[in-house]
């Protein structure tokens, strides 16, 4: 069975080494990265990531030139981040091309359509149930008045009245707001 005190000593030594390294070099690394990047927040994130890499080392106490090691580590993280952004950008461009080739509308067109549908839903919510059903069956499903009459169990002339009242309601809803 391994000696617990040896494991605790090793952990304590690693913790002291990391704490000392962090205390002595974090401000320097953050400043160095801030000058390179021109952004304090990104510099702080990269400095943090560089120290996470130090934590993952088996023997951090063997680092002879801490600033050189941290600068190299942070530089590699910068390169990895740039690569990742290029890959993400290429992926997004490929998705856009694929969506365009598939005839999919762009996100702005989808947004405009959804807003229009919301307005239509609000407009139709004010209709009586039978008028709304007749209107939707006519406009969305393309059913004839006779087919709608069978569906709703009413006469074709009643369907005609339902659809006409729905159209008048929609017109009034749209244009009565514009009137003073």
LOMI-355813 format. One record per residue: residue number from 1; residue in three letters; x, z, y of N, C-alpha, C in turn. Coordinates in pm, 1 decimal, padded with zeros to 6 digits. Example, Ala and Ser with C-alpha at 12.3 -4.5 7.8 and 13.67 -1.06 7.14 Angstrom:
LOMI-355813
+-----+-----+----------+----------+----------+----------+----------+----------+----------+----------+----------+
:   i :  aa :      n.u :      n.w :      n.v :     ca.u :     ca.w :     ca.v :      c.u :      c.w :      c.v :
+-----+-----+----------+----------+----------+----------+----------+----------+----------+----------+----------+
:   1 : ala :  01319.0 :  00780.0 : -00569.0 :  01230.0 :  00780.0 : -00450.0 :  01320.0 :  00780.0 : -00330.0 :
:   2 : ser :  01285.0 :  00708.0 : -00225.0 :  01367.0 :  00714.0 : -00106.0 :  01290.0 :  00787.0 :  00003.0 :
+-----+-----+----------+----------+----------+----------+----------+----------+----------+----------+----------+
//
This chain:
LOMI-355813
+-----+-----+----------+----------+----------+----------+----------+----------+----------+----------+----------+
:   i :  aa :      n.u :      n.w :      n.v :     ca.u :     ca.w :     ca.v :      c.u :      c.w :      c.v :
+-----+-----+----------+----------+----------+----------+----------+----------+----------+----------+----------+
:   1 : unk :  00084.1 :  00000.0 : -00117.6 :  00000.0 :  00000.0 :  00000.0 :  00089.0 :  00000.0 :  00124.4 :
:   2 : unk :  00060.5 : -00089.5 :  00223.6 :  00145.7 : -00095.9 :  00341.8 :  00136.0 :  00030.9 :  00424.9 :
:   3 : unk :  00244.1 :  00060.0 :  00490.9 :  00250.4 :  00178.6 :  00574.5 :  00170.8 :  00153.5 :  00702.7 :
:   4 : unk :  00068.2 :  00235.8 :  00728.5 : -00020.5 :  00219.5 :  00843.1 :  00055.9 :  00241.6 :  00973.7 :
:   5 : unk :  00147.8 :  00333.4 :  00973.6 :  00222.0 :  00362.5 :  01096.8 :  00308.0 :  00243.9 :  01139.3 :
:   6 : unk :  00359.9 :  00168.2 :  01043.0 :  00439.7 :  00049.3 :  01075.4 :  00350.0 : -00055.7 :  01140.1 :
:   7 : unk :  00229.8 : -00075.1 :  01086.8 :  00135.3 : -00171.6 :  01143.0 :  00095.1 : -00130.6 :  01283.7 :
:   8 : unk :  00071.9 : -00000.3 :  01304.9 :  00035.8 :  00048.0 :  01438.0 :  00151.0 :  00028.6 :  01535.6 :
:   9 : unk :  00273.4 :  00054.8 :  01490.0 :  00390.2 :  00035.0 :  01576.0 :  00404.1 : -00111.4 :  01614.9 :
:  10 : unk :  00383.4 : -00200.9 :  01518.0 :  00393.0 : -00344.4 :  01544.7 :  00285.3 : -00385.8 :  01646.0 :
:  11 : unk :  00163.6 : -00334.6 :  01626.2 :  00055.5 : -00366.0 :  01719.0 :  00086.6 : -00312.5 :  01858.3 :
:  12 : unk :  00133.7 : -00190.9 :  01866.5 :  00167.9 : -00129.3 :  01995.1 :  00279.0 : -00208.4 :  02064.6 :
:  13 : unk :  00378.4 : -00251.3 :  01987.6 :  00488.9 : -00328.8 :  02044.5 :  00437.7 : -00462.7 :  02097.7 :
:  14 : unk :  00353.5 : -00530.6 :  02019.3 :  00296.1 : -00658.8 :  02062.8 :  00212.6 : -00639.5 :  02189.1 :
:  15 : unk :  00135.4 : -00531.8 :  02192.5 :  00050.0 : -00504.6 :  02307.6 :  00134.4 : -00476.8 :  02431.7 :
:  16 : unk :  00239.0 : -00397.5 :  02416.5 :  00328.4 : -00368.3 :  02529.4 :  00396.5 : -00495.7 :  02577.1 :
:  17 : unk :  00444.0 : -00576.7 :  02482.6 :  00511.1 : -00701.9 :  02517.3 :  00416.8 : -00791.2 :  02596.3 :
:  18 : unk :  00293.8 : -00805.4 :  02547.8 :  00197.2 : -00891.2 :  02616.4 :  00163.2 : -00834.7 :  02754.1 :
:  19 : unk :  00139.4 : -00703.4 :  02762.0 :  00105.8 : -00639.6 :  02890.2 :  00218.7 : -00657.4 :  02990.6 :
:  20 : unk :  00340.3 : -00637.6 :  02946.0 :  00456.5 : -00654.8 :  03034.0 :  00468.3 : -00800.4 :  03080.7 :
:  21 : unk :  00451.9 : -00892.3 :  02988.6 :  00461.0 : -01034.7 :  03020.7 :  00351.2 : -01073.6 :  03120.4 :
:  22 : unk :  00230.8 : -01028.1 :  03095.0 :  00118.4 : -01058.5 :  03182.6 :  00141.9 : -00999.9 :  03321.9 :
:  23 : unk :  00178.7 : -00875.2 :  03327.2 :  00200.2 : -00807.8 :  03456.2 :  00310.5 : -00875.0 :  03537.3 :
:  24 : unk :  00416.0 : -00914.6 :  03470.4 :  00531.7 : -00971.6 :  03539.9 :  00511.8 : -01117.0 :  03581.4 :
:  25 : unk :  00427.6 : -01192.5 :  03511.2 :  00426.3 : -01337.3 :  03533.3 :  00290.0 : -01400.2 :  03563.8 :
:  26 : unk :  00182.3 : -01324.3 :  03554.2 :  00051.0 : -01384.2 :  03577.6 :  00036.9 : -01435.7 :  03720.2 :
:  27 : unk :  00072.0 : -01354.0 :  03817.8 :  00058.4 : -01397.7 :  03958.2 :  00142.5 : -01522.1 :  03984.4 :
:  28 : unk :  00263.9 : -01523.4 :  03930.7 :  00349.7 : -01640.9 :  03949.5 :  00284.8 : -01765.0 :  03887.2 :
:  29 : unk :  00236.8 : -01752.6 :  03762.1 :  00177.2 : -01867.5 :  03693.3 :  00052.6 : -01915.6 :  03766.0 :
:  30 : unk : -00030.6 : -01824.8 :  03809.7 : -00151.3 : -01862.4 :  03883.0 : -00114.6 : -01937.2 :  04010.7 :
:  31 : unk : -00017.7 : -01887.2 :  04084.1 :  00026.4 : -01955.0 :  04207.1 :  00084.7 : -02092.8 :  04178.0 :
:  32 : unk :  00164.6 : -02102.9 :  04074.1 :  00225.4 : -02230.8 :  04036.2 :  00118.0 : -02333.3 :  04002.3 :
:  33 : unk :  00019.7 : -02289.0 :  03924.5 : -00089.4 : -02379.3 :  03886.9 : -00177.6 : -02413.5 :  04006.1 :
:  34 : unk : -00200.7 : -02317.4 :  04093.8 : -00282.9 : -02342.7 :  04212.3 : -00219.6 : -02450.5 :  04299.2 :
:  35 : unk : -00086.6 : -02447.4 :  04313.7 : -00016.7 : -02550.7 :  04391.3 : -00030.8 : -02687.1 :  04324.5 :
:  36 : unk : -00021.1 : -02690.5 :  04192.7 : -00031.8 : -02817.7 :  04119.3 : -00173.7 : -02874.1 :  04124.5 :
:  37 : unk : -00273.3 : -02786.2 :  04111.0 : -00411.2 : -02830.6 :  04096.9 : -00489.5 : -02832.1 :  04228.4 :
:  38 : unk : -00450.1 : -02748.7 :  04321.7 : -00524.3 : -02739.5 :  04447.2 : -00657.8 : -02668.5 :  04431.7 :
:  39 : unk : -00675.6 : -02596.9 :  04322.2 : -00802.1 : -02527.2 :  04296.2 : -00771.0 : -02392.8 :  04231.3 :
:  40 : unk : -00804.4 : -02286.3 :  04299.0 : -00773.5 : -02152.9 :  04250.9 : -00848.0 : -02119.3 :  04120.8 :
:  41 : unk : -00973.5 : -02165.3 :  04110.6 : -01051.2 : -02133.6 :  03991.0 : -00995.2 : -02203.5 :  03866.8 :
:  42 : unk : -00963.2 : -02330.9 :  03879.3 : -00904.5 : -02401.9 :  03764.3 : -00769.3 : -02341.7 :  03728.7 :
:  43 : unk : -00691.6 : -02302.6 :  03832.3 : -00561.8 : -02240.3 :  03807.6 : -00579.8 : -02109.0 :  03730.8 :
:  44 : unk : -00678.9 : -02030.9 :  03770.5 : -00704.5 : -01903.8 :  03701.5 : -00744.0 : -01928.7 :  03555.5 :
:  45 : unk : -00827.9 : -02029.4 :  03532.7 : -00868.7 : -02061.8 :  03395.8 : -00749.6 : -02104.3 :  03311.1 :
:  46 : unk : -00665.0 : -02190.3 :  03366.4 : -00548.9 : -02237.5 :  03290.1 : -00447.8 : -02125.8 :  03266.1 :
:  47 : unk : -00428.6 : -02039.9 :  03364.8 : -00337.5 : -01926.3 :  03345.6 : -00391.1 : -01837.5 :  03233.5 :
:  48 : unk : -00518.5 : -01813.6 :  03235.4 : -00581.8 : -01734.2 :  03129.7 : -00558.3 : -01800.0 :  02993.1 :
:  49 : unk : -00581.6 : -01931.2 :  02984.9 : -00562.5 : -02002.4 :  02858.3 : -00417.1 : -01997.5 :  02812.1 :
:  50 : unk : -00323.9 : -02003.2 :  02906.7 : -00181.8 : -01995.7 :  02869.8 : -00150.5 : -01858.9 :  02809.2 :
:  51 : unk : -00205.5 : -01754.1 :  02866.6 : -00179.7 : -01621.0 :  02811.9 : -00251.9 : -01600.7 :  02678.9 :
:  52 : unk : -00363.3 : -01667.8 :  02659.4 : -00430.1 : -01663.5 :  02528.4 : -00337.4 : -01723.9 :  02422.3 :
:  53 : unk : -00268.4 : -01831.3 :  02460.1 : -00172.5 : -01891.9 :  02366.2 : -00061.0 : -01792.9 :  02332.9 :
:  54 : unk : -00016.3 : -01716.3 :  02432.2 :  00087.7 : -01615.2 :  02407.5 :  00035.4 : -01510.8 :  02308.6 :
:  55 : unk : -00090.2 : -01472.5 :  02326.5 : -00149.8 : -01374.1 :  02235.2 : -00151.7 : -01424.3 :  02092.0 :
:  56 : unk : -00162.8 : -01555.0 :  02074.5 : -00172.0 : -01610.1 :  01939.3 : -00034.9 : -01624.3 :  01871.7 :
:  57 : unk :  00072.0 : -01599.8 :  01945.4 :  00205.7 : -01608.6 :  01886.9 :  00228.8 : -01492.5 :  01789.5 :
:  58 : unk :  00299.7 : -01522.4 :  01683.3 :  00330.5 : -01418.6 :  01584.4 :  00427.3 : -01315.7 :  01641.9 :
:  59 : unk :  00524.8 : -01364.6 :  01721.3 :  00625.8 : -01273.8 :  01775.7 :  00650.1 : -01305.1 :  01924.1 :
:  60 : unk :  00560.2 : -01258.7 :  02010.7 :  00575.7 : -01290.0 :  02153.4 :  00701.0 : -01227.9 :  02215.8 :
:  61 : unk :  00753.8 : -01124.9 :  02154.9 :  00873.8 : -01059.8 :  02209.7 :  00997.5 : -01148.8 :  02198.7 :
:  62 : unk :  00988.5 : -01258.0 :  02123.1 :  01104.2 : -01346.6 :  02108.0 :  01114.0 : -01449.7 :  02219.9 :
:  63 : unk :  01018.8 : -01450.3 :  02311.5 :  01023.4 : -01544.6 :  02424.2 :  01140.6 : -01504.2 :  02513.7 :
:  64 : unk :  01237.8 : -01595.4 :  02528.0 :  01358.5 : -01565.5 :  02605.9 :  01338.9 : -01596.8 :  02754.6 :
:  65 : unk :  01272.4 : -01707.4 :  02785.0 :  01247.9 : -01748.9 :  02923.6 :  01096.5 : -01755.9 :  02944.9 :
:  66 : unk :  01036.3 : -01643.7 :  02983.4 :  00890.0 : -01638.4 :  02991.7 :  00829.7 : -01740.4 :  03088.9 :
:  67 : unk :  00890.5 : -01757.8 :  03205.9 :  00833.0 : -01852.3 :  03302.5 :  00841.6 : -01995.8 :  03252.6 :
:  68 : unk :  00951.9 : -02030.2 :  03191.2 :  00965.4 : -02165.3 :  03135.4 :  00863.1 : -02184.8 :  03023.4 :
:  69 : unk :  00848.3 : -02082.4 :  02939.0 :  00751.7 : -02091.9 :  02829.5 :  00610.4 : -02106.4 :  02884.8 :
:  70 : unk :  00574.4 : -02022.4 :  02983.3 :  00439.9 : -02027.4 :  03040.7 :  00415.4 : -02159.3 :  03113.6 :
:  71 : unk :  00516.0 : -02208.7 :  03187.1 :  00501.3 : -02335.8 :  03257.6 :  00482.7 : -02450.0 :  03158.0 :
:  72 : unk :  00558.2 : -02448.9 :  03050.7 :  00544.5 : -02553.4 :  02947.9 :  00406.9 : -02545.4 :  02882.2 :
:  73 : unk :  00365.0 : -02424.7 :  02850.0 :  00234.5 : -02404.9 :  02787.4 :  00123.1 : -02451.5 :  02880.0 :
:  74 : unk :  00130.4 : -02410.7 :  03006.8 :  00027.8 : -02451.0 :  03103.7 :  00029.7 : -02602.6 :  03125.2 :
:  75 : unk :  00149.4 : -02662.1 :  03128.6 :  00160.2 : -02807.9 :  03142.1 :  00094.2 : -02879.0 :  03025.7 :
:  76 : unk :  00114.2 : -02827.9 :  02906.7 :  00050.0 : -02887.1 :  02788.1 : -00102.0 : -02871.2 :  02795.1 :
:  77 : unk : -00146.2 : -02756.8 :  02844.6 : -00290.8 : -02736.8 :  02861.1 : -00348.4 : -02835.5 :  02962.7 :
:  78 : unk : -00273.0 : -02861.2 :  03069.8 : -00315.7 : -02961.6 :  03168.5 : -00329.3 : -03098.6 :  03103.4 :
:  79 : unk : -00231.1 : -03135.9 :  03024.2 : -00233.4 : -03265.6 :  02955.3 : -00351.0 : -03271.0 :  02857.9 :
:  80 : unk : -00371.5 : -03163.5 :  02781.2 : -00483.9 : -03158.8 :  02687.6 : -00616.6 : -03173.8 :  02761.3 :
:  81 : unk : -00629.3 : -03105.7 :  02875.1 : -00752.5 : -03114.3 :  02954.6 : -00776.1 : -03254.9 :  03006.9 :
:  82 : unk : -00668.4 : -03319.9 :  03055.0 : -00681.0 : -03457.7 :  03104.7 : -00721.8 : -03551.2 :  02991.3 :
:  83 : unk : -00661.8 : -03533.3 :  02875.0 : -00699.2 : -03615.4 :  02758.2 : -00845.3 : -03594.9 :  02722.7 :
:  84 : unk : -00886.3 : -03469.7 :  02720.9 : -01024.5 : -03437.8 :  02685.6 : -01121.0 : -03501.3 :  02785.4 :
:  85 : unk : -01088.2 : -03493.3 :  02915.1 : -01175.6 : -03555.0 :  03016.2 : -01181.2 : -03706.5 :  02999.8 :
:  86 : unk : -01067.5 : -03770.0 :  02966.8 : -01067.7 : -03915.8 :  02944.3 : -01154.0 : -03951.5 :  02824.0 :
:  87 : unk : -01143.4 : -03873.8 :  02718.2 : -01223.9 : -03898.8 :  02598.5 : -01372.6 : -03879.9 :  02630.2 :
:  88 : unk : -01404.9 : -03772.9 :  02702.6 : -01544.2 : -03748.0 :  02740.6 : -01597.9 : -03861.7 :  02826.1 :
:  89 : unk : -01517.5 : -03907.3 :  02922.5 : -01559.3 : -04016.0 :  03010.4 : -01581.3 : -04144.3 :  02930.9 :
:  90 : unk : -01490.6 : -04174.9 :  02839.9 : -01505.6 : -04294.2 :  02756.0 : -01631.4 : -04282.8 :  02669.5 :
:  91 : unk : -01656.5 : -04164.2 :  02618.1 : -01775.6 : -04142.6 :  02536.2 : -01902.3 : -04162.7 :  02618.6 :
:  92 : unk : -01904.4 : -04106.1 :  02740.1 : -02021.2 : -04121.7 :  02826.8 : -02043.1 : -04267.9 :  02864.1 :
:  93 : unk : -01933.1 : -04339.4 :  02890.4 : -01945.1 : -04482.1 :  02921.6 : -01998.5 : -04559.5 :  02801.3 :
:  94 : unk : -01951.4 : -04525.7 :  02681.5 : -02000.6 : -04591.9 :  02560.1 : -02149.0 : -04563.2 :  02539.3 :
:  95 : unk : -02189.8 : -04439.2 :  02564.3 : -02331.7 : -04405.2 :  02552.3 : -02415.9 : -04483.3 :  02652.7 :
:  96 : unk : -02365.8 : -04495.2 :  02775.7 : -02439.1 : -04570.3 :  02878.5 : -02453.5 : -04716.2 :  02839.0 :
:  97 : unk : -02346.7 : -04775.9 :  02786.5 : -02351.8 : -04916.0 :  02742.4 : -02449.5 : -04930.1 :  02626.5 :
:  98 : unk : -02442.3 : -04837.5 :  02532.7 : -02532.1 : -04841.9 :  02417.2 : -02677.7 : -04827.7 :  02461.1 :
:  99 : unk : -02704.3 : -04737.6 :  02553.4 : -02840.7 : -04719.1 :  02603.1 : -02888.2 : -04844.1 :  02676.4 :
: 100 : unk : -02798.9 : -04904.8 :  02752.1 : -02833.4 : -05025.9 :  02825.7 : -02864.9 : -05139.3 :  02728.0 :
: 101 : unk : -02781.9 : -05154.6 :  02624.9 : -02803.6 : -05258.8 :  02525.2 : -02931.2 : -05235.4 :  02445.3 :
: 102 : unk : -02966.7 : -05110.0 :  02426.7 : -03088.2 : -05077.7 :  02351.9 : -03212.1 : -05089.7 :  02439.4 :
: 103 : unk : -03191.8 : -05121.2 :  02566.5 : -03305.3 : -05136.7 :  02657.7 : -03362.6 : -05004.8 :  02705.7 :
: 104 : unk : -03285.0 : -04898.9 :  02693.4 : -03331.9 : -04768.3 :  02738.8 : -03319.3 : -04759.7 :  02890.5 :
: 105 : unk : -03418.8 : -04702.4 :  02956.0 : -03411.4 : -04688.6 :  03102.0 : -03307.4 : -04584.2 :  03141.1 :
: 106 : unk : -03258.6 : -04596.7 :  03263.1 : -03161.3 : -04498.1 :  03309.4 : -03232.3 : -04366.2 :  03339.3 :
: 107 : unk : -03158.8 : -04256.5 :  03348.4 : -03220.7 : -04124.8 :  03368.6 : -03307.3 : -04116.8 :  03494.8 :
: 108 : unk : -03269.3 : -04186.8 :  03600.4 : -03348.8 : -04182.5 :  03723.5 : -03485.1 : -04246.9 :  03701.1 :
: 109 : unk : -03488.4 : -04358.5 :  03628.9 : -03615.7 : -04425.2 :  03599.8 : -03704.0 : -04335.2 :  03512.6 :
: 110 : unk : -03642.5 : -04266.0 :  03418.4 : -03717.9 : -04173.5 :  03333.6 : -03776.2 : -04061.3 :  03418.8 :
: 111 : unk : -03697.2 : -04009.9 :  03511.7 : -03743.3 : -03902.0 :  03600.4 : -03862.0 : -03947.7 :  03685.1 :
: 112 : unk : -03853.0 : -04066.5 :  03741.9 : -03962.0 : -04120.5 :  03824.4 : -04087.9 : -04137.0 :  03739.5 :
: 113 : unk : -04070.6 : -04188.8 :  03617.9 : -04185.4 : -04207.5 :  03529.3 : -04249.6 : -04073.6 :  03493.0 :
: 114 : unk : -04167.9 : -03972.7 :  03467.1 : -04222.0 : -03840.9 :  03433.1 : -04298.8 : -03780.0 :  03550.4 :
: 115 : unk : -04246.3 : -03798.2 :  03670.8 : -04318.6 : -03749.0 :  03788.7 : -04453.4 : -03818.2 :  03801.8 :
: 116 : unk : -04455.3 : -03950.1 :  03780.9 : -04580.5 : -04024.9 :  03787.8 : -04678.4 : -03976.0 :  03681.5 :
: 117 : unk : -04628.5 : -03952.1 :  03560.3 : -04715.2 : -03902.4 :  03453.1 : -04771.9 : -03764.6 :  03485.3 :
: 118 : unk : -04691.6 : -03679.9 :  03549.0 : -04740.7 : -03547.8 :  03588.3 : -04853.8 : -03560.8 :  03689.6 :
: 119 : unk : -04838.0 : -03652.0 :  03786.3 : -04943.3 : -03674.5 :  03886.6 : -05069.8 : -03727.4 :  03820.2 :
: 120 : unk : -05053.3 : -03817.9 :  03725.5 : -05168.7 : -03873.0 :  03654.9 : -05238.3 : -03763.5 :  03574.1 :
: 121 : unk : -05160.1 : -03678.5 :  03509.4 : -05218.6 : -03569.8 :  03430.1 : -05299.6 : -03475.8 :  03518.5 :
: 122 : unk : -05246.6 : -03444.2 :  03636.7 : -05318.8 : -03357.3 :  03730.3 : -05446.6 : -03427.1 :  03775.9 :
: 123 : unk : -05436.2 : -03556.3 :  03804.5 : -05550.2 : -03633.7 :  03849.5 : -05659.2 : -03637.4 :  03741.6 :
: 124 : unk : -05620.4 : -03660.1 :  03618.8 : -05717.2 : -03670.2 :  03509.5 : -05774.1 : -03534.7 :  03469.3 :
: 125 : unk : -05702.6 : -03428.0 :  03502.0 : -05751.2 : -03294.6 :  03466.9 : -05881.5 : -03262.4 :  03539.0 :
: 126 : unk : -05906.4 : -03325.7 :  03652.9 : -06028.9 : -03300.9 :  03728.6 : -06149.8 : -03376.0 :  03677.0 :
: 127 : unk : -06132.2 : -03458.8 :  03576.7 : -06243.1 : -03537.7 :  03521.0 : -06319.1 : -03460.0 :  03414.3 :
: 128 : unk : -06448.7 : -03489.4 :  03399.5 : -06520.3 : -03433.8 :  03283.8 : -06459.0 : -03489.2 :  03154.0 :
: 129 : unk : -06473.0 : -03416.1 :  03047.4 : -06407.2 : -03448.8 :  02920.9 : -06441.1 : -03589.6 :  02871.9 :
: 130 : unk : -06569.9 : -03624.5 :  02868.9 : -06610.4 : -03756.3 :  02816.5 : -06555.6 : -03869.0 :  02903.7 :
: 131 : unk : -06557.3 : -03852.5 :  03035.7 : -06504.1 : -03955.9 :  03124.4 : -06354.0 : -03973.1 :  03102.6 :
: 132 : unk : -06284.8 : -03862.0 :  03089.1 : -06139.8 : -03867.8 :  03066.4 : -06109.2 : -03936.5 :  02933.0 :
: 133 : unk : -06181.3 : -03900.2 :  02828.3 : -06158.9 : -03962.3 :  02697.1 : -06185.9 : -04112.0 :  02702.2 :
: 134 : unk : -06296.8 : -04150.4 :  02764.3 : -06331.1 : -04292.9 :  02772.5 : -06224.2 : -04368.5 :  02851.4 :
: 135 : unk : -06181.1 : -04311.6 :  02961.6 : -06078.9 : -04375.0 :  03045.1 : -05948.3 : -04392.8 :  02966.6 :
: 136 : unk : -05903.6 : -04288.6 :  02898.9 : -05778.3 : -04295.4 :  02823.6 : -05788.4 : -04391.3 :  02704.5 :
: 137 : unk : -05900.6 : -04390.8 :  02636.7 : -05918.3 : -04484.6 :  02525.6 : -05916.6 : -04628.8 :  02575.3 :
: 138 : unk : -05971.2 : -04649.1 :  02692.9 : -05973.5 : -04784.0 :  02750.3 : -05835.6 : -04826.3 :  02797.9 :
: 139 : unk : -05771.2 : -04740.9 :  02877.2 : -05644.7 : -04778.8 :  02940.8 : -05523.6 : -04764.7 :  02849.3 :
: 140 : unk : -05518.4 : -04660.6 :  02769.7 : -05400.0 : -04638.6 :  02685.7 : -05410.8 : -04706.0 :  02548.9 :
: 141 : unk : -05528.4 : -04693.3 :  02487.8 : -05544.7 : -04749.0 :  02353.7 : -05594.4 : -04892.9 :  02355.7 :
: 142 : unk : -05642.7 : -04937.0 :  02471.4 : -05687.7 : -05075.6 :  02483.9 : -05816.9 : -05104.6 :  02409.6 :
: 143 : unk : -05897.1 : -05002.7 :  02384.6 : -06023.4 : -05023.1 :  02314.5 : -06126.6 : -05085.5 :  02408.5 :
: 144 : unk : -06216.6 : -05162.6 :  02349.4 : -06326.7 : -05219.9 :  02428.0 : -06431.7 : -05111.9 :  02450.3 :
: 145 : unk : -06524.8 : -05137.9 :  02541.0 : -06629.9 : -05040.8 :  02567.4 : -06714.8 : -05017.1 :  02442.4 :
: 146 : unk : -06736.1 : -05121.1 :  02364.3 : -06814.4 : -05105.8 :  02240.1 : -06740.8 : -05015.6 :  02141.6 :
: 147 : unk : -06609.9 : -05034.1 :  02128.6 : -06530.6 : -04950.8 :  02037.3 : -06527.8 : -04805.2 :  02084.4 :
: 148 : unk : -06517.6 : -04786.9 :  02215.5 : -06517.6 : -04650.8 :  02271.6 : -06653.6 : -04586.4 :  02248.9 :
: 149 : unk : -06758.9 : -04664.9 :  02264.7 : -06895.5 : -04613.3 :  02243.7 : -06910.1 : -04559.0 :  02102.0 :
: 150 : unk : -06856.0 : -04632.4 :  02003.8 : -06862.6 : -04585.9 :  01865.2 : -06780.7 : -04458.2 :  01849.6 :
: 151 : unk : -06663.4 : -04456.4 :  01909.1 : -06573.1 : -04340.0 :  01900.7 : -06636.8 : -04214.9 :  01961.1 :
: 152 : unk : -06702.9 : -04230.6 :  02076.6 : -06760.2 : -04115.4 :  02147.1 : -06906.8 : -04090.1 :  02110.6 :
: 153 : unk : -06962.2 : -04181.4 :  02029.2 : -07101.4 : -04169.6 :  01987.0 : -07197.7 : -04174.0 :  02106.3 :
: 154 : unk : -07173.4 : -04271.7 :  02194.6 : -07259.6 : -04297.2 :  02310.8 : -07280.9 : -04447.7 :  02320.1 :
: 155 : unk : -07359.5 : -04490.7 :  02417.8 : -07383.7 : -04634.3 :  02434.0 : -07269.8 : -04697.5 :  02513.7 :
: 156 : unk : -07258.8 : -04830.1 :  02503.7 : -07155.1 : -04902.9 :  02576.8 : -07177.3 : -04891.1 :  02727.7 :
: 157 : unk : -07303.2 : -04888.5 :  02771.3 : -07329.4 : -04875.0 :  02915.5 : -07287.2 : -04736.7 :  02965.7 :
: 158 : unk : -07299.4 : -04634.2 :  02881.4 : -07253.2 : -04499.7 :  02919.1 : -07101.3 : -04498.7 :  02931.4 :
: 159 : unk : -07034.8 : -04568.4 :  02840.5 : -06888.8 : -04579.0 :  02847.3 : -06849.2 : -04646.9 :  02977.6 :
: 160 : unk : -06920.4 : -04752.5 :  03013.8 : -06892.9 : -04824.6 :  03138.3 : -06905.3 : -04729.3 :  03257.3 :
: 161 : unk : -07007.6 : -04645.1 :  03256.2 : -07026.1 : -04547.1 :  03363.9 : -06914.1 : -04442.9 :  03364.7 :
: 162 : unk : -06872.5 : -04396.4 :  03244.5 : -06762.8 : -04300.0 :  03233.9 : -06634.7 : -04356.9 :  03296.0 :
: 163 : unk : -06602.0 : -04479.2 :  03256.2 : -06478.4 : -04540.7 :  03304.8 : -06487.3 : -04564.9 :  03455.3 :
: 164 : unk : -06602.5 : -04608.7 :  03502.1 : -06619.8 : -04632.9 :  03646.2 : -06605.9 : -04502.4 :  03723.9 :
: 165 : unk : -06665.0 : -04395.7 :  03673.6 : -06653.9 : -04266.9 :  03744.2 : -06509.5 : -04215.8 :  03742.4 :
: 166 : unk : -06439.2 : -04242.2 :  03633.1 : -06298.3 : -04202.5 :  03626.0 : -06215.9 : -04280.2 :  03727.4 :
: 167 : unk : -06240.9 : -04409.0 :  03739.5 : -06167.8 : -04490.7 :  03837.0 : -06196.0 : -04444.3 :  03979.5 :
: 168 : unk : -06322.2 : -04414.9 :  04010.2 : -06358.0 : -04365.3 :  04143.7 : -06289.0 : -04230.9 :  04169.5 :
: 169 : unk : -06290.3 : -04144.8 :  04069.4 : -06224.2 : -04013.9 :  04083.2 : -06074.3 : -04031.0 :  04112.1 :
: 170 : unk : -06008.7 : -04120.3 :  04037.1 : -05865.5 : -04144.3 :  04057.1 : -05839.4 : -04199.8 :  04196.9 :
: 171 : unk : -05921.4 : -04293.5 :  04239.5 : -05905.6 : -04352.9 :  04373.0 : -05920.6 : -04245.0 :  04480.4 :
: 172 : unk : -06026.1 : -04166.4 :  04467.8 : -06049.5 : -04060.3 :  04566.7 : -05937.0 : -03957.4 :  04566.9 :
: 173 : unk : -05885.8 : -03924.0 :  04449.8 : -05775.8 : -03827.7 :  04439.9 : -05651.0 : -03882.2 :  04507.1 :
: 174 : unk : -05624.1 : -04009.5 :  04485.0 : -05504.5 : -04071.1 :  04543.8 : -05513.3 : -04087.3 :  04694.5 :
: 175 : unk : -05627.7 : -04134.6 :  04741.9 : -05636.3 : -04175.6 :  04881.4 : -05705.1 : -04077.9 :  04973.1 :
: 176 : unk : -05773.8 : -03977.9 :  04919.9 : -05837.5 : -03879.6 :  05008.0 : -05733.0 : -03788.6 :  05071.4 :
: 177 : unk : -05618.7 : -03770.1 :  05007.4 : -05511.4 : -03687.5 :  05063.6 : -05447.9 : -03756.0 :  05183.9 :
: 178 : unk : -05454.7 : -03891.0 :  05187.2 : -05396.9 : -03965.4 :  05299.7 : -05487.7 : -03964.7 :  05421.9 :
: 179 : unk : -05615.4 : -03933.6 :  05402.8 : -05711.0 : -03936.8 :  05513.7 : -05698.6 : -03809.6 :  05596.2 :
: 180 : unk : -05712.9 : -03820.8 :  05728.4 : -05705.5 : -03701.5 :  05814.2 : -05825.3 : -03612.7 :  05801.8 :
+-----+-----+----------+----------+----------+----------+----------+----------+----------+----------+----------+
//
